[in-house]
């Protein structure tokens, strides 16, 4: 059983930065992917970024490329999402998730993930 706990959300002005953390308890094995998703009010959950736990290969949605960076600390079983140049449209509840996902193309699909955190609110004011 894997448990995920997010932290680091908050209120920030447009152009500012936040770093989200996702601490995983339980065993993370080869083939696991750690992902970040977000859901804004009235919208569907959206893929943001993902990283393969072993290789460190990363994936991003086009709208955050160049602004967000996903990284992991294997020793701490923690994944980070560094968010820079934030925009009001980045406002959402951000969730981390994990699962043993193959092929890599499935890393963008929420259905591929088995475990989810409780979410953390990110609000970007204009």
Backbone torsions as a table, in degrees:
resi	resn	phi	psi	omega
1	UNK	NA	133.0	179.7
2	UNK	-113.6	135.6	174.3
3	UNK	-119.7	140.6	-177.4
4	UNK	-122.9	134.6	179.2
5	UNK	-129.8	117.2	178.7
6	UNK	-91.0	154.4	173.3
7	UNK	-155.2	166.5	174.2
8	UNK	105.8	-3.9	178.5
9	UNK	-70.6	172.8	178.7
10	UNK	163.6	-166.4	180.0
11	UNK	-106.2	131.0	-178.9
12	UNK	-144.0	152.1	176.4
13	UNK	-79.3	155.5	176.7
14	UNK	-54.8	136.7	-176.8
15	UNK	92.1	-10.5	-179.5
16	UNK	-83.1	-173.9	-176.1
17	UNK	-132.7	152.4	171.1
18	UNK	-143.9	153.1	172.6
19	UNK	-123.1	120.4	175.8
20	UNK	-92.9	145.6	175.9
21	UNK	-122.9	149.0	176.4
22	UNK	-136.2	108.0	179.9
23	UNK	-93.8	126.5	-178.7
24	UNK	-106.5	128.6	171.9
25	UNK	-107.8	147.5	-172.5
26	UNK	102.2	176.0	-172.8
27	UNK	-89.9	132.7	175.1
28	UNK	-110.1	120.5	-174.9
29	UNK	-107.2	171.1	173.3
30	UNK	-54.0	138.4	-179.4
31	UNK	95.5	-11.4	178.6
32	UNK	-76.6	145.9	175.3
33	UNK	-121.1	137.0	173.1
34	UNK	-106.3	127.0	-177.0
35	UNK	-126.0	156.5	170.8
36	UNK	-117.4	132.2	175.0
37	UNK	-125.4	163.8	175.8
38	UNK	-142.6	153.8	178.9
39	UNK	-139.8	118.1	176.3
40	UNK	-92.0	156.6	-179.3
41	UNK	-55.6	129.9	177.7
42	UNK	76.9	6.1	-178.8
43	UNK	-121.4	162.0	177.3
44	UNK	-77.1	158.3	176.1
45	UNK	-64.2	136.7	-172.9
46	UNK	-123.5	136.5	173.3
47	UNK	-66.3	138.7	177.5
48	UNK	-115.5	-56.3	-176.8
49	UNK	-160.9	158.9	177.3
50	UNK	-151.3	158.2	178.3
51	UNK	-143.3	135.0	175.8
52	UNK	-78.0	130.7	-169.8
53	UNK	-62.4	-40.9	-174.0
54	UNK	-83.4	-50.1	-173.3
55	UNK	-85.4	-24.1	-176.5
56	UNK	81.1	6.5	177.2
57	UNK	-61.0	136.1	-175.8
58	UNK	-117.2	155.9	179.1
59	UNK	-138.6	142.4	-179.7
60	UNK	-137.6	149.9	167.3
61	UNK	-75.7	147.6	-173.8
62	UNK	-57.1	-34.5	-173.1
63	UNK	-68.9	-14.3	-179.7
64	UNK	-114.6	-3.8	180.0
65	UNK	-59.8	133.7	-178.9
66	UNK	86.7	-11.6	179.1
67	UNK	-115.8	-37.3	-177.9
68	UNK	-107.7	146.8	176.0
69	UNK	-134.3	126.3	175.5
70	UNK	-100.4	140.0	179.4
71	UNK	-148.7	167.1	179.2
72	UNK	-138.5	154.0	174.6
73	UNK	-119.5	102.9	-175.3
74	UNK	-63.5	-35.2	-177.4
75	UNK	-68.3	-34.5	-178.4
76	UNK	-96.1	-0.2	-176.8
77	UNK	50.4	45.9	-176.2
78	UNK	-129.1	139.8	175.6
79	UNK	-115.8	143.1	-178.3
80	UNK	-120.6	150.9	171.1
81	UNK	-128.6	102.7	176.7
82	UNK	-84.7	121.4	-176.3
83	UNK	-117.0	114.7	178.8
84	UNK	-114.0	164.6	178.3
85	UNK	49.0	48.3	-175.8
86	UNK	-65.9	146.5	-179.0
87	UNK	-120.7	155.8	177.1
88	UNK	-54.6	-31.9	179.7
89	UNK	-72.5	-5.4	173.6
90	UNK	-83.4	-6.7	179.7
91	UNK	-61.5	125.4	-177.7
92	UNK	-178.6	171.0	165.3
93	UNK	-87.2	127.8	-178.0
94	UNK	-103.4	130.9	-179.0
95	UNK	-119.2	139.5	167.4
96	UNK	-101.4	155.1	-175.8
97	UNK	-150.9	159.4	177.4
98	UNK	-148.4	157.7	178.0
99	UNK	-177.3	166.1	176.5
100	UNK	-90.7	104.9	-165.8
101	UNK	-120.0	123.7	170.3
102	UNK	-139.6	146.0	-10.1
103	UNK	-74.5	178.5	-176.2
104	UNK	-59.3	-31.5	-178.4
105	UNK	-61.8	-23.7	179.8
106	UNK	-76.2	-8.2	-177.7
107	UNK	-63.5	-17.7	-179.0
108	UNK	-91.9	-3.4	-174.6
109	UNK	-102.1	123.7	-178.2
110	UNK	-62.6	-29.0	-178.7
111	UNK	-64.3	-19.5	-177.1
112	UNK	-80.0	-12.2	-174.2
113	UNK	-95.4	138.8	-176.1
114	UNK	-98.0	-30.2	-174.5
115	UNK	-125.1	140.5	-176.7
116	UNK	-133.1	145.9	171.3
117	UNK	-82.9	-179.7	-175.5
118	UNK	-84.8	-14.6	178.8
119	UNK	95.9	151.8	176.4
120	UNK	-137.8	136.2	-174.6
121	UNK	-82.0	132.5	172.3
122	UNK	-120.5	123.2	179.2
123	UNK	-124.0	125.1	-179.3
124	UNK	-114.6	117.8	-179.2
125	UNK	-92.5	148.0	-179.0
126	UNK	-89.2	NA	NA
